[in-house]
Every structure is written in C-alpha cells, then in structure tokens.
C-alpha cells in the first residue's frame, strides 16, 4: 500500500472516481470529477484519505452510514449519495448513451425518469449472529464486512421502521456465525421477509419466530429459502389495478414509481396491438396492464411467479384473455413460428439480457417490440441484433430505479 495524491478525471460505470496515472487507471470510491484526493493505494484501487480540492457538485450525503470508513460510514449499499442531482442524473443517462454508442447505435436518448428517497420497496440486506447480538445491514463495498444500519434513506419507511423486528426474527431463526441474506419487500399487507443462505430452522426456532409475529404488526410473511415459516397475511401487490399474491422469494420491481414509468412506456407503445407476447413475464408487471386492451401470452420459467400471474388474471375484472406458458427462454427461445400470431411483444430479462431470444425475434414479423432492461450493455447488444434484423429503434428512456447506485433501468421501443 502506498499513499499518493491523485486528480479525479471521471466517474466510472461502477460509480467510483477514476484517476489517470502513468501506470493505468486508479479507481477511488466516494470521489468526483475535478477533485484532488490523497489516497491509500493498493494496485488500481484507492481509499480516499483527505481532499485537497473538492468538486462544486459535491453535496452532503443524507445517510450517516455513507462514505469511506472513518468518514461517517462504510455502507456499500449506495455509491453516489455525494453527487448533486443534475450531474448524477446526467451520468446515469450517459451510461445508456455510451452503451448504445459502443454498438454503433445513435439515437437521442430521452431525459432520465428520476426517483426519490424513501421509495425503494425491495432491499436485500446481510445478517449474521455475533457475540454482541445481530448484525444487520449492507456489505461494505468489495468486502464481506457487514455495516450495521439504523437508517436507510432510499428505503420505504415501512421497511426502516421495522428493522428491529427483523433483527429479532434473525435471532430467532438464525444459527451459527456464517452471514446470510435477507430480502425485505414492502407490500400492501405488510413486509415480506425471505431469508437465504441459511440452515432450515427446527421446530423450536419456528415457534420462536411465530411468537414474535403474534406480538408484531406490519409483517405479512417470513420464509426461509422460499419455504414459508409464518404467514399472518398473504403479501399482496397492486399491479395495474389487479391484486397479485406474491410467491415467497419472488422478484418485484424495486420502486412503484419506476415500475409505473416503465409500464406507461410499454403500454403506450403496444396499446393498439391485438395479441401481445410478454416474455420473462414474472408475476405480470406488464402482462396484467397490457391485458386491459390486448390478449396476452405470458412466458416465464419461474413456476410460482407464473402461477401467481395466472391466479391474479383469473380473479380480475375487465381483462382480455391472458394465457401462460412455462418456458426457459435462454435454452428454448420463442421461434418465429411461435410468434407468427403476435403483433406486439415485450421482454424484460435478467441482467444477462436476451441475446438468443433477440436472434429469433430478428427473424420474426412482430410489428412492435418493447425492450426493458436493467443492464445498458446487454440491452445495447440485444438492440443491435434487432436493428440488424430490420427493426427501427424509436426511443430509449433511462429510468433511475436504483437511487444513488451505478445501476440504471431503460425501456427501448422498436417497430419493424
């Protein structure tokens, strides 16, 4: 380790400041372009120690857990709380622009759809039993060290306000000293808590958790590795006016505002389509909304998510038919023949994107496509395939679903 003074030239795709040195780039977290910083350097990473020059775009972080260790916190949950809104939003929009340019795609990317503090309805924390009690929080960046948190300005108050109950549940159900993950989701009926990477609890531990739940309100369900331990109420989300009962451990969009923004773009683009295919449909984020105007065929590999969508559709009013198909679209993408009766299609794959599916889509005659992605790099790759197959890219809209992180969502709309 050496100590040296570096000038920060830019912010990289992972949210760290980048200093250009004769022996290559050095990545320094919690720094901004134009700053001069003394850092403790190990190879191409540096820990900021002091600032000789700060950026006029630097702002005071909202959270006391944010920042380099010894500077008010060490939480790795956020990476960009210290950046003023406008340059931060421009940075996220530029991530999408740069990814598209890398694939030779030139388009006027729309202004970013912003999100606000206190809106995150789904977070994943890490917990561990210690001699001093339960450590519950987020991992310090690039480490396995848990930073216990008492506040989280990105998260909904219903989550933050019940972290003490979560700790008691961890103490009741946990065992050993190994860390494990906890997914906490806010639903209309209370928190949905799923503990992962931990041993299945015995009968005594299950009873202890049940006793806690009998005394507490605001918790809908507690599960371990997707197995329900106690469920006072079914966790329910409203998706486009339809009530959906969530399977244990299911995926949901991180904020209501971002989900609605994505849905508005998708439904406006596909609203006049008679038959729409919704690929990687999940619990029906788009399918249930699209079914207000179009017949929808939802394709998803996650059986519980697909069952939840099917149940919700069957008990909803005012929807056109929704058919479902369980299919691994990575191993067995929909073929042009499978798609011949659809005039509209949307897809929202995991971060890896939908490369093989897009190769088949590029050979299809589907008139309109809405592509949703949480990874600009794989989105740009998939769009390149579709454009080369004869589709015209009409618009790309970035959406800041993951506040103060380097992750950005985007919706791209195409027509043949």
N, C-alpha and C positions, 0 to 999 in steps of 0.2 A: 504494500500500500504506500502510495506517495501523496503528498499534498501539493496542489498546484492551483493557479488561478486561470480560469477559462472564460471565454466570451461565448455566450449562448447565441447561436445563429437562427435556430428554428425550433419548432416543436415537432417531434416525430409522430408516426402513426400510432404509437402506443402511449402517447401523452407525455413522454419525457422530453426535456430540453436537449438539444443537440449542439455540442461544441465541435468545431472543425479543428483538428490538430494535425501536425505533420505525420503522425503515425495512425491517423484514422479518426473516425467519429467517436466521441465520448458522450454517453447518454446520462443525463443528470436530472432526476425527478424533481418536481416542485420548482422548476425554473422556467423562465420565459424569454423569448427573443429580445435581444438588446441588453440582457443583464450580464454583469461580470461577477463571477462567483468563485470563491475559494472552495475547492472540493477535495475530499479524500478519495483518491482514485485507485481502483483495482481494475487493471486491464482497460476495458472500454466502458466501464461504469464508474460514476462518481457520486458520492454523497455530499450534498451541499453543506458547508460549514458556516460560511458567512458571505454577505453580499457587499461588494464594493460599489456596485451600481444596480439599481432596480428599475424595472420597466414601469412606465406610467400606466400600463394596463394591469398592473398587479393590484388585487383587491384583498381585503381581509376575509379569510375563509369563514363560513358560517359555523363550521363544526370544530370543536376543540380537539377532536381526535385526528384532524387532518394535518399533514405536514411531516417533514423529516423528523426522525426520532430525536427527542431533545428540543424540538422547536414547537411543542404544543400537541404532538401526537405522532402516530406512526401507522395509522389505519390505511390499508391498501384498497379500501372499497371505492374511493374516489381518487382521481389523479389530477383534476383540473379545477378544483374549487378556487384556486388563487387567481384565476383569469377573469377579466371583465367580460360581461355578456357578449358584446359585439364581436371582439376578436375571437372569443371562444366559439361562437356560432359560425363565424366565417371559417375557422379552422375545420369544423366538422363538415361544413358544406364542401370545403376544398378536398377533404378526403374522398368524397364521392367523385368530384371532378377529376382528381388525379387518377383514380382507379379507372374511370372511363377513358381518359386520355391514353393510359397505358395499353388499352385495347384498340386505340385508334378511333374512339367514339367521341365525336364533337357534338355537343348539344348544350343549350342554355339551361343549366340546372336551376330549378326553382329555388326560391328562398327556403331556408330550413324552417320546418314546423317546430316550434320551441316547446319545452315542457318546464314545469315549475317545481320548486322544492315541495316536499310533502305529498307527492303524487305516486310514488313508487309503491305498488300494491303487492309486489313479489320480490323477496330478497332471500339470499342464501347465506347463512352465517355458519361459522365453525364453532364447535364447543368441545370442551374437554374437562374432565373431572380432575381437580387438583387438591392438594392438602388444605388449601385455603378456601375451597369451595368450587363453584362452577365458573370457568372462564368462557364467556360467550361474546363473540364479536366477529370481526373480519380479520383476514390474514394480512400481516404486514407484507407490502409488495415484495415479490420474489423470495419469500421465506415461508416457513411453516409455523411462524410465530403468531399466536392469536393475540390481537389487540382488543381487550375487553371494551365494549362501548356502552355508554349510558344515554347517548343521543344519536340520532341519525337524521339529518335534515332532509335527505332525499326521500325517506320512507313515510308512509301514511302514519298519522298519529295513532291509529288503532293498533299498529304494529309496535311502535316505540313504547306506547303506554302499557304494553303487556309483556315487556321483556323480562320483568321479574317473575311472571308466571312461567314463561318459557324456561328460565333458569331452574325453577323448582321442578318442572317436568323432566328436564335433563337430569337433575339429581335423582329423581325417582326411577327413571328408565335406564340411565347410563351405567356402564360398568368399566373398570379398568382405567388406564391413563391415556389410551390412544384417542386422538381427536376424531370427531365425526361431524358431518354436515347436517344442517337443519334448514329446510326450505320452509319459509313462512309466507303464506299468502293471505291477503285480506279479501274476504268475500262478504256478500250481503248478510250472511247469517253468522259471521264471526271468523276468527282466524283458522286457517287450515295449516296444520303443522305436520311435516313429514321429516322424520329423522333417518339419515342414510349413513352407510358405512359403519354401522354399529351392530352388536350382537342382538339377536331377538331377545326381548325381556322375558323372564319367567313369570309365573302366576303372581308371585308376591310383588314384583315390580309393576305389573299391570294393575294390580289392585291399588297400589300406592298412587299411580297416575290417575286412576279413576276417582280416588278420594279427593285429589286436588281439583279435578274437574267438577266435582259435585259442589265445591265451595266457590268456584270461579265462574264469571260470566264472560262472554266475548270470545270463547274458544269453541269452534264448531266441531273440530275433529283433530285427533292426534293419531298418527300412524308411524310405523317403523318399517322402512323398506317397502312402503306401499301397502303393508298389512295394517288394517285398522285396529287400534288399541282401544280407543273410546271415541264415540261419536254422538254427542248430545243432539246435534242437528246436522242435517246434510249441508255441506258447503255449496252455496249457490251463487252463480254469476248471472247478470243480465246481459245477454248478447243480442243487441238489436231488438229489444223488447221481448225476447224469449228467455225463460228461466232455464239454465243449464246446471244440472247437478254434477259437480266435479268429481272425477275419479281420484282416488288417493295418488298423490305424486304427479298429477297431470300438469302439462305445460299451459301457462296462460301468458298473454301479453303483459309487459311489465307495468304499463300505466293505461288508465282508461282514456286519457286524452290522446295518446299516441295511437291506441287501437282505433279510436273513432276517426282520427285523421286518415289512417290507412284505409279503413273501411269506406270512408266517404270517397276517396280516390278510386278505389276498386269498383264500388257500386255505380258510381257515375260513368265510368268507362264501359262497364259491362251491362248497364241497366236495360238496354234495348235488346240484349241477346235473349233468344228464346230458350236455349239449352246451354248451361254453363257447367264445365268441369272444374271442380275445386280440388287441386292436388296438394298433398300434405295438409289435409283439411283440419287436422286436430279435432278440437271439440266444436268446431263450427264457427269460428270467428268471422269468416266471410260467407260460408255457405248459408247460415241462418239469415243473414242480411240479404244476400243475393236472391234467396227464395221468396222474397216479397214480390219480385217481378219475374223471376225466371225459374224454370225447372232446373234442379241442381243435382249433379252426380258427385258425391264426396268420396275421395280416395285417400286412405290413410292406413299405415301399418300398425299403429298403436290401437289394439283392440278395445281397451277400456275407453279411450277417447272417442273412438268411432261409435261405441255403444251409447256413450253419453250424448253425442250428437243425434243419434237415431231416436233415443228416448225423448229428447227435447223437441225434436221436429214432430214426433207423433202426438205430443201433447200441446202443441202450439196452435194458435188460430191464425188464419189469414196467410198461410204459406202455400206456395206451389210445391209440387212433389219434390222430396229430397230422397234420392237413392244413395246407398252406401256400398263401398267396396273395400275390403281389406286387401292391401297390396303393398309389397315392398318396391317402391318406385326407384330405388337405387339398383336393385337386382333385376327388376322387371318393369321398366318404364312403359307408360302407355304408348302404343304404336299408332301410326297414322290411321290404321283401320279402326282402332278402338275410339279414335277421336272424330271419325267422319261425321257424326251426327251433332257435334257441338259447334256453335258459332262464337262462343266465348269461353275463356279459360283463365283461371288464376292459379298461381302457385306460390307457396311460402315455405321453402325448405329450411332445414337446419343450416348452420354456418358453412357447411361444405358445399352448399349450392345444389343445383340440379343439372349437372352437365349432361349426363346421359339422357335424361328426360328432354332437355332442350334440343339435343341432336334429333330426337324423334319428332318433337314439336316443329322443328325447322322444316321437316318433310310433310307436315300436315297442312290442311286447308282451313284451320281455325282462323276466323277473321280477326278477333281481338284477344289480346293477352294482357293480363296484369301480373307483373312480377314483383313480389315482395321479398325483401332480404335484409338480414342483419349484418351482412358482410359485403362491403362495396367491391372487394376484389373478386369474389366468386360471382357476384351479380354482374359485374362488367364482363367477365368471361362468358357467362351464360347469355348475356345480351348480344355479345359479338356473334355467337353461334346463331341466334335467331335473326339478327340483321343479315348475316351471310346467307341465311335461308330464305330471304325475301321479305322480312318484316321491316317496317319503318318505325323507328323509335319516336314517339310523340312527345313524351315528357318524362322527367326524372325528378322526384321530390324527396329530399332528405328529411328525416324525422328524428328529432333528438329524444328518443325514448329512454336513453340511459344517461341521465343528467350527470355532468362532471366526470364522465369517463371518456375514453377514446373510441367507444363503440357508437355507431350510427346506423339507424334503420333507413331504408329507402324504398320507394314504390316507383316502378317504371311501367309505363303504359305503351303498348305496341299495337300496330294494325298491319294486316297483310295488304 
